[in-house]
């Protein structure tokens, strides 16, 4: 959490579009790296079923926390801030309502499909798939956004 306010303060010193671009690219990059680390550590744990690999378990837990931290500095709040800035005031209520509905719908879809996805791809494969989505998002934002 302390890194979140430091990055926000740094972002306030830059221009708005520079701040948004830096935050979203940093966030997506951190999410990608942490998901790769979680997927890799889970592969190591799966391949050594008779051993308790405390370092791999610790790495998995740490990288999940890193994922949450990097999500919270850019991808999480920036979508709410950016959308409220681009819509006119007279349409913000409708836009906010639609955005909350879509957010909840997509969160529900991910929650409902994760177990099926992890059975097909393994748990590590599911995290690596999400890492691919984060990498694709990073490329998209670096090319087309802001």
N, C-alpha and C positions, 0 to 999 in steps of 0.2 A: 504494500500500500504506500510506503514512503516513496517508492520510485514513481508512483502515479502523480503525486503533486509536484515532484521535481520536473518531470517531463511536461506537465501542464504549465508550470512557471516558465520553463524554457520556451514552450510553444507560444506563450503570451508575448515574449520578446520578439518573435518573428512575425511575419505577415500571416494572415489567416490561411491562405492557400498553401503556403510553405509549411505552416504548422500542421494542417490537415494531412498533407502528403507525407510529411515526416512521421507523424504519429501512425498513420495507417500502414505505411511500409515497415516501420519498426515493429508494429504489432503483428502483422502477418508474417514477417520474417521470424520473430520470436516464437510464434505459434507453430510455424513449420518446423523449426529446429527442435522445439520441445516435443512435438508429436513424433518426429523421427527418433528422438532419444527414447521415448516411451515405447514405441514399437520395437526398437532394437533390443531394449532391455527385456521386454516381454518375450522376444524370441529366444534370448539367452536363458531366461527362466524356464521356458517350455522345453528347451533342448537338454536341460539338466534336471530331470524330475526327481532324482534321488538326493540332490544337494539343496541346501538352503543357501542361496546366494544373497547374502545380506546387502552387498554393494549394489546388486541389480534391483533389489526391492527398494532400497534407498534412492537409487537413481530414478526409478519409476515414480515414486512419491514426490520427489523433488521436481521432476519435470512436469508432473501434473500441476503442481503449485506454480511453476514457471509459466505454464500455459495459461492459467487463470490470471496471473499478473500481466502477461503480455496482452491478453485479450482485453483486460480492463484498462489498458492505457491507450487503446486505439480502436480496435474493431468493435468493442462493446459500446462505449459511449459515443463514438464519432458518428455512427449511423444515426443516432437520435439527434445529435447536434446538427449534423449536416442537412438532414431532411427538414428540420425546423427552420433552417436558414434559407433554403431555396424555395419554399412555398410562400405565397403571399399570406398575410395575416387572415384574410377572410376565408381561406381554405385550410388553415392549420388544424382546426378541430376535426374535420373530416379526414384529413391526411393522418393525423395522430391516431384516430380510431382505426383506420385501415392498416396502419403500420403495426399497431399493437396486435391486431388480429393475425396478420401475416407472421409476425414474430412468434406468437404462441403456436400457430399452426406448424411452422417449420420446426420449432423446438419439440413439439409433440411427435412429428414425423421422425425426427432423429431419435428421440427416446424410444418410440415404438419399434423402430427397425434395427436398433443397435444389437439386440440379442440375436436376431435372425442373421444379421450381417456378420456378427462374430462367430456364429456357427459355420457359416459358409467360408469366410476368409480367415478364421481364427481371430482371437482378440488382437493380437499384434498386427494382423493384416488389416483389421478395421481402423486401427490408429494410423497405420501407414497410408490407407486410403484417404483418411481425413487430412493427413499431411500433404497428400497430392492435391486435395482441394485447396488447402492453404497456399500451396505453391502456385496454383493456377490463379488464385485471387491476387497474390502478390504481383504476378506478371500482368494481370489485368489492370490493377491499380497503378502500377509503374508506367504502363503505356497509355492508359486512357483517362484516368481520374485526375481531377483537380488541375 
